Amino acid sequence: QNSSQSPFHSGEQSVQSRLGVRDKMEQFGKRVVRDHMPEQHRAFYQQLPFILIGHADDNGWPWASMLFGEPGFMVSQDAKTLEIQSTPVKGDPLAESLKPNLKLGLLGIELTTRRRNRLAAKIKSVSENSIKLSIDQSFGNCPQYIQIRELEKVPAEMMPKSTVEMLSNIDHRARDLIENVDTFFVASYHDDGSDAPTNGADVSHRGGKPGFVRVDNETTLTIPDYAGNFHFNTFGNFIENPKAGLLFVDFEHGDLLTLTGHVELIWESEEIEFFEGAQRLWKFHIHQGRRINYGLPLRWKLKEYSANTLMTGTWGEAVQQQNLVNQLDSWLSYRISKIVSESPSIKSVYLSSDNGVLPKFKPGQFLTIKANIDKKEQIRTYTLSNAPADPEYRLSVKIEQTASSIPDGVFSNYIHNTLQVGDIISAKAPRGSFVFDSDKLRPAVLLAGGVGITPMISMARDALHTGVRTRSIRPMSIFVSTKNMAQRAFFDELKEISRLSGGYINTIWALTQTDEHATPGHDFHHSGRISASLLQSVLPLDDYDYYICGPSGFMQNMYDMLRKLGVVDKRIHAEEFGPASLVREIDVASTGFVQKPHAAAAIIEFTRSKVEQAWSPDDGSLLDFSENHGFTPEYGCRSGQCGACKVTLSEGSVCYQTEHSFPLEGNEVLLCCAVPAAEEGQDVVKISLDM
């Protein structure tokens, strides 16, 4: 590859720029995209029993094809040439287009090992049983989303006679195949009229769980686009020429379904949010197609799904997730599937759904849960401590030893001492604004005190999972302060996460009491509490996002420490529940929450109960006021995050003394942080609550 020439054309560059990887991919592409085949690739192609080929016909429609032969049917005499000693199967559109100078995209793929390499080439000559190619570009591809299959040869005398059907739409047989494939191939084409090696055809592999391609109607398919190698060869071609050729292979019975049509790219859609692993979508509208019955002279048996495939979803699962949106405020039932002791004071309970579908959440969010304890309904909020991709919810709860007359500790004691595997517990959908974005590039520092480790382990698990899926792990340093070795919850789990991340995720343990037999650097890293000097000794100079969680005193100390170190307020994120809320020092340039004046006096009407009571500022929030007058409204966080205390305001207006993150609609109000608002000219205001 000419070092001054980009390995990517304008369409590919456009997509890379859109997604923020342009400069990185230009440098990477110049290292891996060659104008010849290395020896390793030449040997690879010569051992394959088939090759995928993409081309555009005389009318500009792309098609994807397969050519077959005994290993050795492809021969490379030198690094710039490849000869394919085979002809297209009967009915393959490629047979009608073969001629010198036709540009082809080729994909060699070994289904038993997941190896694959790609070529861009043009035809030098064509004879009865031979296609000689000149290589323009050559590069390797990662094994993502490739399912392992075992080759099964079919004797020629046992092969049924091949027949060809012309298609103008997606009939029932085609729909049945498409909706059940875990693999298909896509051809695309770009030509700006120049002799640049980036011009021409491409053919690419696409893999997913059966059900990842949706048949919308008899002419349209919708397909998710997952994280890949960031070359964007296919999408780049789509930008310049929105046409595609699709090849669906029935590996078991030998049928080939080849389609060509128009493409529509979808960069943003609500559906993307609900489809696990999808980063974009694209639609395919059929122009024409062919079904080649028994056209495949080989058969393959599925042996194993790719680990990357298992990290993705299906359209059926996406619909289930979308339906759950309508139940965000509903109490759903979950079964306790497992209980694990993480430390002497922390237990994890695993919640599973009978239908296997859980509302999605973001790392750092919490569940509002409900149980009947001692004949009284109790509601609490607990942070989820596992990753969104995990099949169950995990709540890790510290036991709170308090007097029996005080509600705090009732639920944690119930979880530690009463709850058993098989019990049913109710929960609302996950909530919370203390969330972590594993796709961001900025390194993160997580500061956890005691049970404040729970959202951090969720963030670490998600960062690892996302990194495996996208091949880019967000760097993370986790500082954990705890009393002693026995209290190190998730020690082994975090150690394993660090190992699997290749050191991108690291945990630093600070113990206030070190045991005699504890080994520094192995069992712990620092004697004492987390301090500014500890952070400065461990962290290289960089621009970090900071996340804090733990007891209120710990959180305030960590916040104040970071501010003294010069960290701006907007870079510090904290899980703030009720009494654990931070006193923040807002930067002058920031625009934040503006507190509105509250009323000097008010009459509160509870419309369903037909009760009226006088309120004054000393009575506190509407939640405090309601509880003090005998009402038992639902609540969770008491800080405006969970929405458990949401009610309808039928008259009057309220204001909030602290900022809330829970989204409200219409006349909804949050009792936990709302008070009657002042009204001009009114000494005493009136509000009515639907309670």
Secondary structure, 3 states (H helix, E strand, C coil): CCCCCCCCCHHHHHHHHHCCCHHHHHHHHHHHCECCCCHHHHHHHHCCCEEEEEEECCCCCEEEEEEECCCCCEECCCCCEEEECCCCCCCCHHHHCCCCCCEEEEEEEECCCCEEEEEEEEEEEEECCEEEEEEEEEEEECCCCCCEEEEEECCHHHCCCCEEEEECCCCHHHHHHHCCCCEEEEEEEECCCCCCCCCEEEEEEEECCCCCCEECCCCEEEEEECCCCCCCHHHHHHHHCCEEEEEEECCCCCCEEEEEEEEEEECCCHHHHHCCCCCEEEEEEEEEEEEEECCCCEEEEEEECCHHHHCCCCHHHHHHHHHHHHHCCCCEEEEEEEEEEEECCEEEEEEECCCCCCCCCCCCCEEEEEEEECCEEEEEEEEECCCCCCCCEEEEEECCCCCCCCCCCHHHHHHHHCCCCCCEEEECCCECCCCCCCCCCCCEEEEEEHHHHHHHHHHHHHHHHHHHHHCCCCCEEEEEEECCHHHCCCHHHHHHHHHHCCCCEEEEEEECCCCCCCCECCCECEECCCCHHHHHHHCCCCCCEEEEECCHHHHHHHHHHHHHCCCCHHHEEECCCHHHCCCCCCCCCCCCCCCCCECCCEEEEECCCCEEEEECHHHCCHHHHHHHCCCCCCCCCCCCCCCCCEEEEEECCEEECCCCCCCCCCCEEECCCEEEECCCCCCCEEEEECC
